[in-house]
Amino acid sequence: MSMCSDCRELENAPVSTSPHANLLLHSEADINFGATATGVAQYYVCNACGMKWERDVARSEPEAVWKPSDKPLH
């Protein structure tokens, strides 16, 4: 299945970009790398095309971008 246009716009977008309407939050996990990074990793699945995404939301990662996820999200 190909990526929908909303997902295509997320590719390499800054993590501050809001998830589009068809993205459902699947799960999230705390990020804690000691003093270097704290925040949350969020995993999404697109209801329209099935694309899986992840984003790391952490103040120490200002350059982080949305990226396709290869984690098994059921």
N, C-alpha and C positions, 0 to 999 in steps of 0.2 A: 504494500500500500504506500502511496506517495504522501509526502508531507503536505498538510493543508497550508494555505497562504498565511494564516495567522502564525503557525509554527515556523514557517520559513522566515518570518519577520523576527522571531525570537533568536534565531541562530546567531551566536556571538553578540547578542545584545547585552548591555550591562545588567547585572543582577537587580539593579534598582528598577528595571522595567517590570511592570506588573504582569502577572500571568494573564493570558487572554481568556475570554469567557468560556471556552471549551476545555480549558485545562483544569483537571481535578487534582487536588493535593492528595497524593497517595500516602506518603509518610514523611516524617522528618526525624533527623537525628542530631543530637548535640555535637558540635565541633569543639574540641578542647585539646589544643596542642600546647599546653602549658602557657607560657607567656606570649607565644607567637600568634595564636589565633583562637578566638572563642566566638561562637555564634551557632548557626544552625544550617544543616544541609537539608534541603527540601527536594522531594521527588514528586514529579507530576506525571500524569498520563492524559493525553489529549482525547477527549470524547469524540472528536470528529475524525481524526486520522489514525489514532492509536500510538502516536509518537510518544516516547518517554523522554523526560527532561529532568535535569537536576540543576540546582543553583545553590551556591554556598553564600549564605548571608552572614558576613562577619565584618566588623569594622576594620580589621587588620587586612582585609582583602578588597581594597577599593577598586581594583582593576578586574575583579571576578566577572565572568560572563555566564549566561545561560549556556548549557552544553547538553547534547544528547546523552542519555543515560544508557549504559549497558547492564545496569543492575536488573535482576529479575523482579519485576513488579507485577504481582498477581492480583 
